[in-house]
């Protein structure tokens, strides 16, 4: 175990928080999956779902471990290479969206021969954040012009968002918000940010109008997220209201200390209780205390991301930590806000806790890159420490040699005297 811990490089605090969230996830996932087991198999035995979640978490940590071994500056080139690949995957997803639980999600594709569903927008977001960080760090030494940045930066950003928007408004909005935050931190000119924000709002409004005027032209999820926004701002009952009501009942029932592990009642009525609405189950079983503890872990993780970004020795490293770390926390806050009806239903999972392979794996990739940045800082600090130790050892050898030379010189001087007590005439007087 000690050898395993020693093989983990990077920020150990981030490793600890990630491990705590992943370990805690087993209890609510196991509890919330009992309803799925009953609905699909009639037994109510959720052990199969627990094993599946355990396998997903183990694979996720394997991915995290392998990614954090890669020097983070390699991801500059990787992001540029993968961006066109991601566009192709997004287009394929729009055209061949997989049906999950009877609903045309149009967010997932099924990996051939394995049967695992994969949400391409999560991979697209990681690649895009690293690409934006790469651009901002590259252009730091030269003045940024709007015309050049429009082609080199914003065209790839908007192309990616256009491919995500029809199927997943919440993810597109999250990515756009995080990109704006990233360019702001990267000191992109504020007047250009204002122009981009205005263009984004106009483009979204135009898209919504076209989608409402020609609903058959967008057969994916456009009508779903438009209706979600309409229903959130009105009192019209629908399926989302049913989910929110059950989530609020679960939170109210939990009280301060909760009903206890595995004793949730609303998991039997709440759809997506092991993924989108798992936070409501956590509060019902562990109470407000448990819910605040989970919230606190995410906030502490956010604080650690800030520390890691501050310690990074390069602008690219700082922007990568911010660009990949903050969206994880923002997604968690969005998931929790949906559970208490502060936001309309978005379909965002709770990172590292909700069940779902692709979301766990993509989060682990992002965390692996962040740990790669902190690993670099750790290696630099270790190298500087070793260099200082070598200098101290060398200085000790020099001091020891000087001391030995001084002692030898002192001994030599003690054996030699400039006063000769012998009679200089003794040789003549003694001569016969």
N, C-alpha and C positions, 0 to 999 in steps of 0.2 A: 504493500500500500504506500509505504514511504517512497519507494522507487517511482511509483506511478505519479505521485504528487510532485516529485522532483523533476519529472519529465514534462510537466506542464509549465510553459513559459508565459510571460506576459503578466498582466495585473492579476495578482492572486485574489484580490477583493472581488473583481468582476467574476472570476471563476467561482468564487464562493456564492455570490448572489444568484448566478445562473444555476448552480447546482441545487440551491435551496428551492428556487421556483420549480425546477424540474422534479425534484423529489416530492414536493408538496402536491404537484399535479396528479399524482397517482390516486390520492384519496378522493377528491371530487370527481375525477373521471370515472373511477370504479363505481362510485355511488350513482352518478348521473347516467351511466351506461346500462343500468339494470332495466330501465324503461325500454331502451332500444332492444335489449336482449329478449324482453317479453314480447314486444311487438313483432319482432322478426322470427324468433325461434319458439316463442311460447313458454320458455323455461324460466326466464328472469335471471338466468345465470350470466353474470357480466364478466366472468373470469376470462373468457375469450377476448373481450374488448380490452381488459386490463393487460393481457399478454401482448395484444396488438399495439397498445399505447407504449408499453415497455420497449417493444422492438423499435418503434418509431423514435423514441427518446434515445435509445442506444445508438441507432444509426445517426441521429442528429449529433450526438456528442462525438461520434467517430468522425463525422464531417467537420465539426468544429475543431477537433484536434488536428486533422490533416491540413485544414485551411490556415490555422494559426502558425503552422510551421513555414508557410510560404512568406518570403520577404514582401512586405506590403507594397513596396514600390513596383513590384511586378504587376500589380493590379491596374496600373496606369494603362499599359498596353493591352491587358486582358479586357478591360472595359471597352476599349475602342474596337477590338476584334469582335466581342460578343454582341455589341449593339445591333448590327444588322441581323444577327442570328435571332436575337430576341424579337425583333420586328416580324421576322418570318413566323416565329412561334405564336405571336399575338394574332397575326392574320389567320393562321390555321385555327387558333382557338375560337375566333369569331365565326369562322365558317363551319367548324366541326365541334362546337361546344358539347361536352358530355352531359348527358342527363343523369342527375344524381337525385335519388329519392323522388323520382317522378317529376322533377322540375328542371326545365332547361336552364341550367346555370350559366352556360356560355363563358365560364371562367376557367374551367378545367379541361385538360386534355388527358387522355389515357395513354400511359406509356406502354408501347407494344410488348407482348410476351410476359410482362410483369403484372399488368392489371392494376397498377397504382395510378390514381388520379393526381394530376399535377397542375397547380395554379400558376400560370405563366406570368401573371401580372406581378407576383411577388419577386420573381427572378428579375423581371424588367426593372422594378424599382431599385434593386440593389445595383444592377449594372449602371442605371442612369445616375444614381447618386455618386458613384465612383467616377463616372465620366464627367459630371459637372465639377467635382473636386479637382479632377485632372486639368480641366480647362482653366479654372480659376488660379490654380497654382502655376500653371504654365504662363499665364498672361500677367502674373504679378509684376514682372520686371518691365513690361511694356504697357503704355496707355491703352485702355480698352475703348474701342469705338463701337457705336451701336450697330453700324452696318456689318462689321466683321463678326461681332458677337451674335447678331441675328442669324447669320448663316452657320457659324461654327458651334454655337451653344444652343440657341433657342429653337432652331429648326429640328435638331434631334429630340429636344425635349417635347415639343408640340406633336411631332410625329408619333412618339411613344404614347403620349396622352390620348391622341385621337384613336389609336388602336385599342386603348383600354376603356375609354369613356362609354361607348355604347353598352358594354356588358357590366361595367363596374364603376359607377359614379363615385362611390365613397373612396375607393382606392385611387382613382384619378385625382380627386380633390386632395387626398392626403399627399400624394406624390407632388402635385403642383405646389401645395403649401410648404412642403419640406424643401423643394428646390428654391422657392423664393427666400425661405429662411437661410438656406445655404449660400446663395449669392449675396445676401445682405451681410452675412458674417464674413464672406470672402471679399468684402469691400467693392462689390460691383456698384457702379454709380446709381444713386438713388433715383435720379430722373429717368434712367432707363428702366429701373424696376417698376416705377409708376406706369410707364408705357406698356410694359409687359402685363402688369395686373389688369389694366384697362382692356388690353387685347384679349386676355383670357376670359374676362367677364363677358365681353361682347360675343366672343366665340361660343361660350357656353349658352348664352341666351339664344343665340341664333340656332344652335343645335337643338335646344329644347323646343323652340317654335317649329322647326322643321319636323322634329319627331312627333309633335302633337298634330301637325297638319297632315303628315303622311305616316301614320303608325305602322302600316304594312311594310314600309321600306326598312324598318328596323325591327326584325322579328325576335331580337334577343331579349334583353332585360330593360330596355328603355322605358317601356310602359310600367314596369315594376317600380323602378326608382322614382319615376315621376309621380306615381300614385302614392308612394311612401311619403314624399314631401308634401303632397296635397293633404293626405290624411293626418300627418303630424300637425299641420297648421289648422286643422278643422276637427270637429267632433264626430266625423263619420266613422262608424265602427268597421273594422276589417280584420284580416288575419293578424296583421302586425299589432293592432290594439290588443288582440287576444294574448299574444306573446308578452307584450309589455305588462298587461294586467297580471298575468301569472307570475312574471318576474317581480313585480312590486309586492304581490302577496307573499312570495317567498322571502323577500327582504324584510317585510313587516313581521312575518312569522318568526324570523330568526332572532329578533330582539337584540339584546346586548351580547349574550353568550351562545346563542344558537341552540338548535335541537340536538346537536351531537352528530358525529361522523356517521354517514350512511342513513340518517333518519329524515332526510328531506321528503316532503310530501309532494311538492310541486314538480319534482322531476318526472312524476308520472303523467303530468299534464302539459309541461312546458316543452315545445318543440326545440330542437337543437340545444338541449340542456347540457350536453357535454362539450359544446363548442361555443356558439355565439353567446349563449346565456349562462355560461358556467359560473360567472361571478355571482349571479342571483342564487345559485345553488350553494356556493361557498358561504355567502352571508346567511342563508337559511340554516345551514348546518353548523357554522362556526360563529355566527352572530356578527354584530358590528365590530367586535374585537378582531375576529378573523379577517373580516373585510378590510379593516384599517391596517392590519399587519401586511396583507398582500399589497395594498396601496403603498405602504411604507417601503416595502422591498423594491418596488418599481422606482420610487422617488430616490432611494439610496443608490440604486443602479444609475439613475440619471445623474446624481451628484458625482458618482465615480466616472461617468463618461466625461463630465466637465473637467474633472481633474486630469484624466487621460489626455484630453484635447489640449489642456494648458501645458502639460509636460512634453507634448510631441515636439520634436526638434525641427520639423519641416511644416510648411503651410499645407502641403498635400496630406500629411498625417493628421493635422488638426481638423481639416475639412472632412476627411474620411470618417473620423470618430464622430463628429457632429452629424454628418449626413447619414450615417448608418445607425448610430445610437439613438438619436432623438426620435426618429420614426417608430422605433420599437416602443418607446415610452408613450409617444402620442397615440399609437394604436391601442395600447393598454388602457389609456385614459378614455379613448373613444368607446371601447368595449364596455367599460364600467359606466360611462355616461349614458349609453343606450339602455342599460339595465335599470337605471333610475329615471328614464324618460327625459333626460336632458337633451338628447339627440334622437333623430329618427333612426329606425333600424337600418344598420349599415352592412351587416354581415362580416364585420371585422372580428377576428378571434382574439383571445387573450394570450399574448405571446408566452410560450414555454409552458402554459398551463392547459389551454384548450386541446382537445384531441384533434388529430389531423396531421398526417405525415408531412405534406408539402409545406405547411405553415411553420412547423417545427424546424424542418430542414433549412428553409430559407432564413429563418431567424438565426440558426446556428451558423450559417455561412456569413451573415452580417457580423455576428459576434466574433467569429474566427478572424475576420479581417481586422476588427477593432483590436483584438488581442495580439494580432501580428504587429500592429502599430506600437502597442505598449510593450511587446516583447523587444522591439528595437530599442526603445528607451531603456529597458531593463538591461539589455546587452551593453549599451553605451555606458550606463552607470557601473555595471560590473567591470567593464574594460577600464574605465577611469579608476575604479577602486584597485584593480590589479596593477595598473600603472603606478598608482601612488604607493602601493606596497612594494613594488620593484624599486622605486626611487628611494623609499625609506630603507630597504635592505641594502641597496648600493651605498647609501650615505653611511649606514652603520659599518659596512666593510671599510669604507674610506676612513672613517673616524678610528676604527680599530687599527688599521695599518699605520695611521699617523701616530697613534698612541704607542704602538710597538716601536716605531722609528725613534720617537722621543726617548723611550726607555732605553733602547740600545745605545743611543748617543750619550745618554747620561752615564751608563755603565762604562763606556769607552773613556769618557772624560775623567771618571773616578780613578781609573788605572794609569792615568798619565798625569805627571806633575812637572811644572816649569821650574821648580826649585831643586837643584842638584846638590845634595849634602855631601857628596864624595870630595876628597881633597884632590885637586887637579895635579898636584905634584907627586902624588903617591906612586905613580909609575916610575919617576926618576929616583925618588928616595929609596924605593925598594930594589933598585937596580944594583947589582953587586959588580 
